[in-house]
Amino acid sequence: MSVPLFDLGRLGPEVDDAVREAALRVLGHRGYVLGSEVEAFENDLSAYLGGGHAIGMSSGTDAQLALLMAMEIGHGDAVISTPYTFFATAGCIHRTGAEIVFCDIDPATFMMDPESLRSLLAGLKRDGDGNLLSAHGNRVRLIVPIHLFGAVCDMDALGAVAADFGIEILEDAAQILGGKYHSKEGLKTAGIIAPTSYVSFYPSKNLGAAGDAGAALCLDAGMAEKLRRIRNHGMEERYYHKVVGGNFRIDAMQAAVLRAKLPFLDGWNATRRANAEAYRELFTAAGLLDRLVLPPEPHRDQSDSVRDHHIFHQYVIRISGGKRDALQKFLTDRKIGTAIYYPVPLHLQECFAYLGHKKGDFPVSEQAALETLALPIFPGLRREEQEEVVAGIVSGLS
Ligand SMILES: Cc1ncc(COP(=O)(O)O)c(C=O)c1O
């Protein structure tokens, strides 16, 4: 039996009908750019999150770029992020002219390690005005931790470090829409924990558009206004440009499709969690837990609202001992879809060679890149398909 890594065709007729109706409505009124469809989606999204402002953008990448532009981050500034993630985060920082400063990840969670962040910041000097300076003399303005694979970063610990050094956090919430964080102050929603954030609606995301789309999120109304201007070439009044922005507008068609799909999101996230639970049972029964590491789920024994801590955008296991690549090939030959997120950490990417990093600079990220393997977890995945995946791994590792 073949098992796809992902299948968008299994969301069900109810979803297909809702999406078709939304798309036909837009084709009917022909209001393709901004307007009521975009406003309605933005309102629904911020209501879903339970606060803040949502500004629809053409992609998650453009949402991040617009946020950095709104914060006037550029030459002479430095932004801290992690090397083990999708390229977009570091790519946007580079495109503003700012320096990317990498901070290593926690080996258990794959996300920014608060202790590494603390020692990185503690090793930096301040200028005469009290600004923290990177090793290259750029002013450290922002920290961008990434909620990776559908789990939430340790925001209490990261927030405490950021506050100690007086630096703001921007959450990369591209992979976490609907995720909750069990903070010391109570239950919080990922994406509106820090003052600014962004999400991606790339089609394979838990809430996916019919193409590219994203949204910037922020708590401050003034910032929201700035972002709306920046996404539309810095205009408020047509052809009068207050600032330089870009064409970062979400399509009305995408906004309508996403609005139709949003009511299903919590159900899909719960299905992904149920699939993760099924994997745990199957891997345990197969006696594989000494040969691979399952994704960490610190709150899995608690109530469902707390278990929202993980929405399993990806189900990523870890296989040590140099066996990952051979296992992936074995599974591919058996027509079982898997993926490696991410094979080359960002500090070793060719385009960032100018930063002067070498192998060994961020060992935890480098190790993760060698050992992680994503398995099918999408809503609609069948029990027998999960059994096939686990049986394939049993054979592949024996
Ligand atoms: C962690 C992370 N950041 C940023 C992005 C960029 O989002 P988009 O693909 O919508 O531009 C993605 C999406 O793939 C992502 O996974």
The ligand as an ORCA input file, in Angstrom:
! r2SCAN-3c Opt
* xyz 0 1
  C       8.803     28.394      9.697
  C       8.347     29.095      8.453
  N       8.581     30.411      8.328
  C       8.176     31.073      7.236
  C       7.492     30.463      6.209
  C       7.129     31.252      5.002
  O       5.791     31.188      4.677
  P       5.301     31.240      3.143
  O       5.661     29.953      2.506
  O       3.817     31.454      3.253
  O       5.983     32.397      2.503
  C       7.200     29.105      6.312
  C       6.411     28.420      5.266
  O       6.667     27.591      4.551
  C       7.656     28.387      7.458
  O       7.421     27.080      7.582
*
